[in-house]
Amino acid sequence: MSKEGAQNRRSGCPVSVSLEQFGDRWSLLIIRDLMVRGYRTFREFQHAGEGIATNVLADRLRKLEAANILTAERAEEDGRSINYRLTSKGIALAPVMLELLLWAARHEQTAAPCGFVEQMEKDREAILAETYRRWEQRDPTPLLPPFQPVIKSSRRKTR
């Protein structure tokens, strides 16, 4: 267990420590996009459809890099471009992200197709194995497609 930065923490609670590293909406969406959508560049994140402001995106990328959750690398094909990539610490969040996705699909109205969610629930291990394979092989093929916006209503999906 790392003691890095422990003196600046609100508390020693593992949940609190985790939230300090990546617990805001934008950081989790950046991690999601790196993990399952194959996004790598500032421009791809900016055009992901979430509506993140450029200054917020730049700030979150910096914070995630400082937390060693992602790394910035010069693109091989164009040395002027920067590609972002999850570190081993960042890809270790895959099970957490999968469970967040499944939790929301079970309890809230989302744009995730029901069949897709059921398949993910039935075979978590295969989904995680494919996520890790893509990360290890630097395969940018999306695991999840972008979901369409949900029209807000007061109804909740329950099981």
C-alpha positions in Angstrom: 0.0 0.0 0.0 1.5 3.3 -1.1 1.9 6.1 1.4 2.3 8.7 -1.5 0.5 11.9 -0.8 -1.0 10.5 2.5 -0.3 13.8 4.4 -2.7 15.7 2.0 -5.6 13.4 2.3 -9.0 14.2 3.9 -9.0 10.8 5.6 -7.4 7.4 5.3 -10.6 5.7 4.2 -10.0 3.8 1.0 -13.2 5.1 -0.6 -12.2 8.7 0.2 -8.7 8.1 -1.2 -10.1 6.7 -4.4 -12.5 9.6 -4.8 -9.7 12.0 -4.4 -7.9 10.4 -7.3 -10.7 9.9 -9.9 -14.0 10.6 -8.2 -15.4 13.4 -10.3 -17.7 12.8 -13.3 -15.2 13.9 -15.9 -12.3 11.8 -14.7 -14.5 8.7 -14.7 -15.7 9.4 -18.2 -12.2 9.9 -19.5 -11.2 6.6 -17.9 -14.2 5.0 -19.5 -13.4 6.4 -23.0 -9.8 5.2 -22.7 -10.8 1.8 -21.5 -13.7 0.9 -23.7 -14.1 3.4 -26.5 -10.5 3.4 -27.7 -10.2 7.2 -27.5 -6.7 8.5 -27.1 -6.5 12.1 -28.1 -7.6 15.4 -26.6 -9.8 16.0 -29.7 -11.5 12.5 -29.4 -12.4 13.2 -25.7 -13.6 16.7 -26.6 -15.9 15.3 -29.3 -17.2 12.3 -27.2 -20.6 13.9 -26.8 -20.4 14.6 -23.1 -20.0 18.3 -23.4 -16.8 18.7 -21.5 -15.2 22.1 -21.6 -11.6 22.2 -23.0 -10.2 23.8 -19.8 -11.9 21.1 -17.7 -10.7 18.3 -20.0 -7.1 19.6 -19.9 -7.3 19.9 -16.0 -8.6 16.3 -15.6 -6.1 14.8 -18.0 -3.3 16.5 -16.0 -4.7 15.3 -12.7 -5.1 11.7 -13.9 -1.6 11.8 -15.2 -0.3 13.1 -11.9 -2.2 10.3 -10.1 -0.5 7.8 -12.5 -3.8 6.6 -13.8 -3.0 7.6 -17.4 0.1 8.6 -19.3 0.7 11.0 -22.2 2.8 9.7 -25.1 3.9 11.3 -28.3 2.0 9.7 -31.2 4.3 7.5 -33.3 2.7 8.6 -36.6 2.8 12.3 -35.7 5.2 13.5 -33.1 3.2 16.7 -32.6 0.2 14.8 -31.3 -0.3 13.4 -27.8 -2.0 10.1 -27.2 -3.3 9.3 -23.7 -3.2 5.7 -22.4 -4.2 4.1 -19.1 -1.4 2.9 -16.9 -1.5 -0.5 -15.2 -3.0 1.4 -12.2 -5.7 2.9 -14.5 -6.6 -0.4 -16.3 -7.0 -2.0 -12.9 -10.2 0.1 -12.6 -11.8 -2.1 -15.3 -13.9 -4.3 -12.8 -15.1 -1.1 -11.0 -16.1 0.5 -14.3 -18.0 -2.7 -15.4 -19.9 -2.8 -12.1 -20.8 0.9 -12.4 -22.2 0.3 -15.9 -24.2 -2.8 -14.8 -25.4 -1.0 -11.6 -26.7 2.0 -13.6 -28.3 -0.2 -16.2 -30.1 -2.2 -13.5 -31.4 0.7 -11.5 -31.7 3.7 -13.8 -32.9 4.5 -17.3 -29.9 4.3 -19.6 -29.3 4.1 -23.3 -27.5 0.7 -23.0 -29.3 -2.0 -25.0 -30.8 -4.6 -22.6 -29.4 -7.5 -24.5 -25.9 -5.9 -24.4 -26.2 -5.4 -20.6 -27.5 -9.0 -20.0 -24.5 -10.4 -22.0 -22.1 -8.3 -19.9 -23.7 -9.5 -16.7 -23.6 -13.1 -17.7 -19.9 -13.1 -18.8 -18.1 -10.4 -16.7 -14.8 -12.4 -17.0 -14.8 -12.4 -20.8 -15.6 -8.7 -21.0 -12.8 -7.9 -18.6 -10.4 -10.3 -20.4 -11.2 -8.5 -23.7 -10.7 -5.1 -22.0 -7.3 -6.1 -20.7 -6.3 -7.7 -24.1 -7.1 -4.5 -25.9 -5.1 -2.5 -23.4 -2.1 -4.8 -23.5 -2.1 -4.8 -27.3 -2.8 -1.1 -27.6 -5.9 -2.1 -29.7 -8.1 1.1 -30.1 -11.1 -0.9 -31.3 -14.1 0.2 -29.2 -15.5 -2.3 -26.8 -18.6 -0.2 -26.2 -20.3 2.1 -28.8 -21.2 5.6 -27.8 -24.7 5.5 -26.3 -27.4 7.9 -27.5 -28.6 10.5 -25.0 -31.5 9.4 -22.7 -34.6 11.5 -22.6 -35.0 12.3 -18.9 -38.1 11.0 -17.1 -39.0 10.4 -13.6 -39.3 6.6 -14.1 -36.6 4.3 -12.9 -35.8 0.9 -14.2 -35.9 -1.7 -11.5 -35.5 -5.5 -11.3 
